Amino acid sequence: MSEISTSASNSIILRLRIQNIPGILASVVAEIGKAGGNIGAIDIVQYEQECVVRDVTVETTGSEQIDSIEKKLSGLEGIEVLHVSDRVFVMHLGGKIEVTSKAPLKSRDDLSMAYTPGVARVCQAIHNDVRKAHNLTIKKNTVAIVSDGTAVLGLGDIGPEAAMPVMEGKAMLFKEFGGVDGFPICLDTKDTEEIIRTVKAIAPGFGGVNLEDISAPRCFEIEQRLIQELDIPVFHDDQHGTAVVMIAGLINALKVVDKSPAEIKAVVAGVGAAGTACTRMMLDLGIKNIIGLDRAGVLHAGRTDLNSAKQAYCEMTNPENIIGGMEEAIEGADLFVGLSGPGILTVAHVKTMADKPIVFAMSNPEPEIMPELAWPHVAVMATGRSDYPNQLNNVLCFPGLFRGALDASATDITEEMKMAAARAIAETIAEEKISSDYIIPSVFDKNVAPNVAEAVKKAFYESV
């Protein structure tokens, strides 16, 4: 395990009352440095008769270091720790999103057009032709972000209330990167039929549905049923967003190592929702030899402990019917895709892979193998983390994908649209700039979402 570095996600604001004596502020800075904190800013809040109240922003590695810093400062003469604020919690106070009006209401005329009596004519127009709702309501640009809180990030089943901050964050990403209005809807039920009924019931107000953090295998049936029973796009981002971004990175990684999809052997560790979707897109890309592993080892036709989803996975993978565990699966592999947990891939495993291996260790926050361990032995390394090169992040996909689907008035998201999104992400990087540490564009590359949207629209129009 690598040493944990300080980050904004563990940053605090220390409000300190400091006696106005030369050298005391320097001692504060020194103690924070000794404790391993990284000072970001020092701001004056107010002057008092013999003291200065200051806010000191500090990046830390987590709660233990925060406690250590607070104790050390409290022990300094001339220092009073008034308050310690977690900057992450401060950002979440009152939630992270809000609803605002697009048109002002400053006169009787404004009110009569936005509401009664003028609104009645718009309602009647939609009643006469329900298709007009797409252009005459928020439906044109609004996506429901639906979760039951059963598979949240790396936290698991934490419930709908606890899932809300993640769904709010997703809504922020939709807006910032795709200009799409996402609304978080966390459901207090785990019942598959009830989730399907509820989403269908609220669907008239939305142009699309983004399913999020719903545990497997229920997520498969929920998505498939909603795709069949609704006339708007339904997309489970944990599955398909992950797959699209992984494929985008793989397209460019294969260029780095000069290999074609048809000639490589791939190993997928973790065959839940994301792993299955990645596998399907890898098959669509042309990869023929894929071996999947779960906690019990390689998925093969002889296993009797598999649920229906894993049985279906066996039918489309492992053509040589390999049995065993990681050691047997990884030997001679050109590609490793990790969607499981930390530390399951070792240096010894990597050394048995084919020449110029590609390793996508996508588990968060700790990948299947740390990049520092893998780098000497691989041609291309990617993770889901932002503090290493080649971050495979879903935000590269879903804002642009939904932007394109909404603009095209798409009724669903096809396999062709997903592959078009993957290729658009990959092609955002100019051919001559692709390298081992630059196979995927930055999440802040402003060209990504428009490129994806355009490619998705084109793929949809070509399919109708």
N, C-alpha and C positions, 0 to 999 in steps of 0.2 A: 504494500500500500504506500502511495506517495504521501509526502508531507502536505497537509491541508494549508492552503494559502488564504490570506485575508481577502474579503470581498465585500461589495456593497450589500449583498444579500444578508450579511451578518454585521451590518454597520449600526452604530449607536450615536446618539447625541448626548454628551455629558454636559449638564448645566452646573457650572462650578462658581462658587463665590470665592474669589481669590483676593487675599489681602494685597493692597497696593504697595508692595515692597519689591525692590529690584531683585531679580533672580528666582522669584517663586514660580512665575510662568515657565521659565526654563526647566525647573524641576518637574513640573507637570509633564512637559514634553518628554523629558528624559525617562520618567517612570513609565509612561505609555509605551515608549520605544523598548524599554527593557522587558516589558510584558509581551512584546510582539505585536502590539497594535500599530496600525498605519494611519497617521493623522491626515485627514482630508482638508479640514478647514478649522479656523479659530475665529469666532465672531464675538464682538462685544454686544451684550444685551442691554446693559445699563451700568451707569456709574453710581456707586453709593459713597457715603462719606469717606470711608477708609478702604473700600473694597471695589472690585470690578466683577460684575457677573458676566461670565463668558459661556458660550456654547462651543464645545469642542466635538467635532465630528470625527469618529474613529472607525475604520474598517477592522474587523476582527475575524477570528476563525470560528467563533461560536460562543455558546453560553459560558463555558468554563473560562475562556479568556476574558470575557466581559466581567465576570465575577472577580477575577484576579485584578483587572485594571481598577475596578471600583474600590476594592479593598486597599490597594496600594495608594490610591489617591486620597482615600479617607484617612489614611495614616499619616499624611503629610501635614506638617504644621503650617497654618495659614491657609489651608484649603478646606472648603466645605462642599461636599457633593450634594447639590440640591435635588437633582433628579437625573435619572438615566432613561432615555427614550429609545426604543427600538425603532429605527427609521422605517423598517418594513411595516410594522404595525401602524405607524403614523400614516403611511401611504394608504392603508386600508381603512382608516377611520371613516365611517359613513359610506363605505363602498368606493369603488374605483370608477364607476360610470354613472351617467345621469341622462335623463331625457330632456331635450331642448326643442323649442319650436323653430321651424324653418321660416315661418312668416310672422311678422309683428301683429299684435292686437292692440292698436293704439286709437282706434276710432270705431264708431258704430258700423261704418261700412266694412271695416276689417272683420268685425264680429259676425256681421250678417253673411259674409262670404265663407268664413271658416266654419261657422256653426249655423244655427238656424236663422233665417229660413233657407239660405242658399244651398246648404249642404244637402237638403232633401233632393234636389235635382241630380246631384252626383250619386246619391244612394239609389235613386230610381234608375239611373243609367246603368249602374252595376247590376241592379235587379233584373233589368231587361237583357243584359249580356254580362255574365259573371266574369268573362275574360278581361273586361275593362278594369277589374280590381287590380290587375298587375301594374297598370300605369296610373291609376287614380287613387291608390292608397300606398302605405309604406311597404306593402308586399313586394314591390319592385326592387327594394334594396335591403330587405330585412331577413335575417336568418335566425331561427330558433336554435339555441345551443342547449341541448337536452342531455341531462345526466341523472343517474340515480345514486351517484356517489359510491359505487361499489368497487371501482378500480382507479382510484385517483392517484395520478403521478406514481411515486414510489410508495404511497401511503396505504393503498388497498381500500378496503371497505370502511369508509369513515362517515358515511351518511350524507344526506342531501344538504344539510346546513353547512357542514364542514367543506363540502365540495364547492360552495358558492364562490369563494375567493378565486378559485381556479377558473371557473366559468366566467367570472367578471374579467379576469385577465385575458381569457380567450376573446371576449368581446372587444377589449382594447386592441388586441392584435388584428382582429377583423377590420376595425375602423382605421387604425393607423397605417396598415399596410395595403388594404384593399378598398378602403372607402365604403365598406359594408357595415350596416348596422346589425350587430349581433346582440341578441337578448338572452341572458342566462335563465334557464328554466330547470330547476332541480326538483325532481319528483320523489315524494315520500312513499315509494313502493319499489319492490324488487320483482313484482309479478310481471312476467313477460307480456301477458295479454292486457293487463291494465296499462302498462307503458305504451303499448301499441295503440290502445283505444284513446288514451289521453293525447298522444301526439297527433293522431288523426283528428281529434276534436278541436285542437287549437290551430291546425294547419291552415285554415282560411286566412289567417292574419300574417302568414309568412311566405316568402318566396323560396325558402329552402330550409332544410333541417340538418344540423350538424350534431350527430350523436357523439358523445364524449364520455370517456371514463366509465363505460358500462362493461362489466366483467364478462369474460368468455365462459362457456359457449353461448350464453343468452344473447350476447351482442350480435351474433350471426343471424339468429332467427329474427330478432327485432329489426335489424337493418333490412333483411330480405323481404320481410312482410311489409314494411313501410314503403320500400321501393315499389312493390307490386300494387299496393293499395292507395298510394298517393300520386298526385300528378305534378309534384314538385320534386326537385333534387333532394335525395337523402344520402348523406355521406358520413360514415363512421371514421373520423379522422385518425383515431388510434390505429386503425387498420390501414386505411388507404393513403392517408397523408404521410404516414411513416414509410409506406411502400414506395410512393411516388418520389419522395426525397432520396430514399436509399437507391432507387434505380437511377435517378439523376446523377448521383455521385458515382455509381458503378459505371455508367456510360463513359464518363471521363476517366475513371480509374483504369478501365480496360484500354483506353488509348495510351495511358502512361506505360502500361506493361506490354502493349502491343499484342493483346490476345482478343479473340472473338468470343462472344457468348457461347456459341455452340461447342467450343473446344474445352471449356473449363469445367472443373468439378467444384461444387459449392457445398458448404456446410452451414446449416441454419440452426443455431442453438436458441431454443425457445419457440415453440410452435403454437402459441396462443393467437390472439386476434391479429397482432402486428406481424408475427412470424408467418402466419398463413397467407396474409395479404402480400407480404414481400415475396413469398415463394411463388404465388400465382403470377405476379408481375415479372419475376425472373424467368418463369416458363414462357410468358408472352414475349420476353426479350430474346428468347432463343436458347436459354440454358437448359440442357437436357439432363444433366446429372446433378441432382440436388439431394442431400441427405439431411433429414431433420432429426433433432434430438430434443427430448424433454428430460425431466429430472431422473427418469428411470433409464435413460440411454437412447440409443438409435431407434427411431420408429421404423419398424419393418413388419412385413405381412404375418410373421409368426407370433407377434405379441397378442395376448388375450386380454390385456388390461386397458385397452384403448376405448375412449368414447367415440361417438359417431363422427365427430369433427376430425379426430386424429386418424380414424380408419379411412376417412376420405382423403386425408393428407397422404397416407401410405400409398393410396392408389395412384397418386400423381408424382411420387418421388421414389428415391432409392431404387433405381432400375437394376442394380446388381444385388439387391437384397442383403446389404451389409448388416451385420449384427454387432453388438458390443456397445462401447461408450465413445467418449471423445477421442481417445487414443486411436481406435480403429477407424473412426469417421474422418478424422482430420488428415490422416496420412495421404500425401499426394494432392491435397486440395489446393486449388488456386485462390479460393475465396472463402472467408469466414464472415458470417453475418450473425452478430450476437444481439439477441433481444431477450435476455434471460436475467443474469445477475452477475455480481462481481467475482472475479478471480477464477472463473471456470476454464479459461484458456491460459495455458502456461507457456513459458518460453520453450520448454521441451516440446510442447505440441506444435508451436509455430515452426520450429526447426525441422519438423517432418513434413511440412507443407511443400508444395511444388515451387519451382523457381519463380522468383518475383511475386510472392504472395500478396494478396490484398486482405486487410483485416478491417472490418467495420464492427467495432465494439461499441454498441449503441445503448447499453444499459446505463441508466442514470440513477444517482449521481456518480456512482463508481462503475466504470466499464468492466467488461469481461476480462480485459488485460489492460494495464496502464500503458499509455503510449511510450513512456520512458523505457519500459521493458521490451516493447515490441519493435520500436524504431530500428534497432541495429539489424533486425532479421526480416523486415518486410519492405516491400516496394511502395505500398500506399497504406496509410493508417488514417482512419476516421473514427470519430466518436460523436456522442450527442451533446458533448460539453462545449461551452463557449470559451473555455480557457485553453483550448488546444486547436491547432489547425484542422480544417475540414470538419466543421460542425454540421452534422446531419439533423436539421431542425425543421419540424413540420411547418413552421411559419413561412417557409419558402414555398409551400404548396397552397394551403387552404384559402388564404385571402384572395390570391389571384384566380384560383380555381372557381370559387364561388362568384367572384366578380364576373368572370367570363360566363358562367352558367346563368346568372341573373340577367346579364345584358342580352344573352341569347334567348331568354325566356325558356330555358331548357326544362324539360319535364323529368329528366333523370341525368345521372352522370355515368357515362359509358366507360368501358375499358379503353376505348380509343381516346377518350377525353383525358383519362388518367395518364396514359402513355404520352399523349401530346404535352401534358403538363410537365412530365418528367424530362422530356427532350427539351422543352423550352427552358427549364431551369438549367440543364446541362449546357445548352447553347448560349446562355447568358455570358459565359466565359468564352472569350475568343480562343479559337483553336491554338494559336501560337502562345497563349498564356497558361494553358493547362500544364500543371506540374504535380509532382507527388504530394506537395502540401497545398495545392490549390485546385481541387477537383470539384468544388462546390462553391457557389457565390456566397458572399456575406448576407446575413439576414437583413442588413441595412442597405443592400444594393437596391436602389430605387427602380432599377430596370426589371427586377424579377417579377413582381406582381403584374405589371402591364404585359410583359412577355407571355406569362402563363395565361392571363385572361384572353389575350388574342389567340393563342394556340388552342385553348379550350373552346372558344367560340367557333373557330374554323373547323375543329374536329366535330363539333355538334352539327354545324350546318352541312358538313359533308355526309353525315350519317342519316339525315332526314330527307 
